[in-house]
Amino acid sequence: MVPRKPYQGRERKLVLAFDVGTTYSGVSYSILDPGEVPKIHGVARYPAQEHVGGDNKIPSILYYDQQLVPRAVGAETLQQHIIEQADEENWVKLEWWKLHLRAKHLSSSHIRDDDIPPLPHGLDAVQVLSDFMKYLFRCAHNYIVESHASGPTMWKSLENRIEFVLTHPNGWEGPQQQQIRRAAELAGLVPAGEDGQARLHLLTEGEASLHFCVTTVLASDALSKTIIASAGDLEEQDPQPDYDQGVAIIDAGGGTVDMSVYSMQLSPSVSVEEIAPAECKIYLTPVLQFLKSKLANSRYGTADMVQQMTEIFDKTTKLRFRNANDPQYIKFGTVRDRDLEYDIRSGQLKLAGNDVAKFFEPSVEAITEAFEQQQKASTMPIKHAFLVGGYAASDFLYSSLQQHPVFSDVTLCRPGNYVNKAVADGAVSFYIDHLVSTRVATVTYGVPCNIVYQSQLVDHIVRE
């Protein structure tokens, strides 16, 4: 781990980082004490969470009633009594709502506006984001107060000195960032006005992931202007590294892929430079449409049942899948659930391994396309890549990328643990460490011109 310096500020401060993802979201924080080395913590306890303390993320899902009041958020939406109440009272379930904020120019060959569930009339994406951030803030408050000695007193002393780091996909620009800032004000995170906005720090998910990798994975003094593999993924390192290599950070989430490329110097101090414009790709896993088609004429083909199977697939089957030759199962019911015509036995739907492998094609294509574009735009060869994000836990995705021709000359690595908290932890590290010294603009503009040479001007003579 790269050593962190003591906090140089004059007063105690709290940093909260929100990673609001398309499918899952999380919060990390750090209490900064002058003269003390900061430590980064994750909020690991949320209402209705199944694995308390073992999961740092909750689903990015909300239920609204007919008056557009939020009634359940995050893990609460998965509770059976909430699902039943939502059905009885006609609540509206919102998923993938974050993509309504997206920049329309973002590249995607697999997703259209019609693929994103619509928002109810009278509710826009900024308000949904505001309600979700308000919930995350309340969860963070409760966790910090309950987890630290003299928690209530400590929070009272810090509540007006909270710095917020809000992450967003690489491709989001001015209009999207303004929406995030407006949502933060609506959520009551900061007061309206310049003083409040000064406490909001927006950061790309790619740069947040870079900070996570540098501060938790990279620990070699031998490399300068290049990068090493994560401990555990490579047994040996080249003692004579090439000083003209770059590293790619691939943040694979539930619906977006963020990719950034950097060169870095780890000794005598850490210095990082971006060497290509950041990329963002959007993709949609086609499992929902596949199940709708497969079960169309089955009694298990109702919209609610298919949605339940899709969620179970994303949470379990997708991450366990390793081999296209092995059948896969979605366990959704009890031993009484049986329909042999549709490959359902003992409450499990059987899927051919080849069909499951096709579900990964959109994400693999999005990642490889983004990597090729980064290679072309980079000022130096990319020889190492880190795969982080919740989707990085998939062994099949990892092996598919390793075997892809695009990565044939690249060392692809995964941090051993906590890949799903890379963005939130990295966002706190960004505020503390500020590792990136140079960034590359995504666009440039100007006009061509010809200047007449004047022999009496010194700067013209120099450029002659």
Residue, then its C-alpha position, 0 to 999 in steps of 0.5 A: m500500500v502506498p503510504r498516506k501522509p498525515y492530514q494537514g488541515r487545521e480543523r477536524k472534517l468529515v468526507l463522505a463519498f457517494d457512489v450512485g451506480t446504475t444497479y448498486s450504490g454505496v458510501s465510504y467516509s473518512i474522519l480527518d483529524p489534523g496531524e493524523v493519518p486518515k483511514i477510509h471506511g465503508v458504510a457496511r450496514y443498511p436497513a433490511q440488508e441481508h448480510v450486515g457488515g459484509d456488503n458495502k452496497i445496496p440496490s439502486i431501487l426505489y418504490y414511490d406511491q401514487q403521490l410520488v412519495p418514496r416509500a422504500v429504498g435500497a435493500e428495503t425494496l427486496q423485502q417480501h412484505i414491501i413487494e406485497q404492499a407495493d402490489e396492493e397499493n400500486w406503488v411504482k418501482l424505479e430501476w435503472w433510473k440513473l440512465h435518464l441522466r446520461a449524456k445522449h451522445l454516450s456510445s452504446s450499440h445495445i441500449r435505446d431509450d425504450d430499453i430504460p424503464p420510464l419515469p412516472h409522470g411528474l417525477d424527473a431523474v433529478q428528483v429521484l437522484s435527490d431522494f436516493m442521495k437523501y437516503l444514503f446520507r441518512c444511512a451514513h449518518n446512522y452508521i457513523v453515529e452508531s459505529h464510533a465512540s461518542g458518535p452523536t457528539m462527534w456528528k454534531s461537531l462535524e455536520n456543518r463541515i462535511e465535504f461530499v465527493l459525488t462520483h459519476p460516469n466518465g462521459w458525463e459533462g457539464p449538464q449532467q454535473q449540474q443535475i447532480r449538484r442540483a440534486a444534492e441541494l434538493a437532498g439537503l446535503v448542502p445549503a443552496g448557494e456558493d458556500g454549499q456548492a464549494r463543499l461538493h466535489l464531482l469526480t469521474e468513476g474512472e479516476a476514483s477507481l484509479h485512486f483505489c488501485v494506487t492506494t490499496v494495490l500498487a506497492s512497487d518502488a521499482l516502477s516509474k512511469t509504468i505500472i505493476a500487477s496486483a499482488g496475487d495475480l502476478e508472481e513475478q515482475d520485470p526487474q527492468p520495466d519499460y518506462d513508456q507504458g501506461v495502465a488502464i483502469i476498467d470500472a465495470g458496473g451493472g450498466t456502464v463501463d468507465m475506462s481511463v488510462y494513466s502513466m504514473q511514478l510511484s517513487p520518490s512520491v506518487s505522481v499520476e498523469e492521464i494520457a488519453p481522454a476518458e471513455c464511457k460505454i453503456y450496455l444492457t445485459p439481454v437476460l430479461q428479454f431472453l427470459k421473457s421469450k423463453l417463458a412467454n407461454s409458461r405460467y412462470g412467464t409473468a412480468d413479476m416472475v421474470q423480473q424476479m428471475t432476472e434479479i436472482f440471475d444478476k446476483t448469483t448465477k451471473l457471478r458464478f458462471r465460468n464455463a459455456n459448456d456447463p448448464q446454469y440454474i436460476k433458483f427462484g421457487t420451491v420444490r413444487d415449482r415444476d414445468l419440464e417443457y420449460d426446463i423448470r424443476s424443483g424451483q430452478l430454471k435450467l439455462a444452457g451454458n451457451d445461452v448464458a455466455k451470450f449474455f456477456e457479449p454486450s459487456v465484453e464488446a463495450i469493454t474491448e471497444a473502449f480499450e481499443q479507443q484508449q489505445k489509439a488515443s494514448t500517448m504511450p503503449i498500454k501494457h497493464a489493465f486493472l478490472v474493478g467494479g461490481y462486475a469484476a467479480s465475474d470469473f467468466l467476464y475476466s477470462s473472456l477479456q483475458q482471451h480476447p485479442v485486444f488484451s493479447d499483449v496486456t497484463l489484465c489484473r483484478p484486485g483480490n478483494y472489495v472490487n465493488k467498493a473501489v469507486a466509493d473508497g477511491a473517491v475518498s482517497f481522491y479528496i485526501d491524496h489528490l494523486v492525478s496531476t494532469r488530465v486530458a480534455t475530451v474535446t478541443y476546439g479552435v480555428p486554423c490560421n496563418i500568421v505572416y512572418q515578420s523578421q523584426l519579431v524575436d518570437h518569429i525568428v525563433r520559430e523560423 
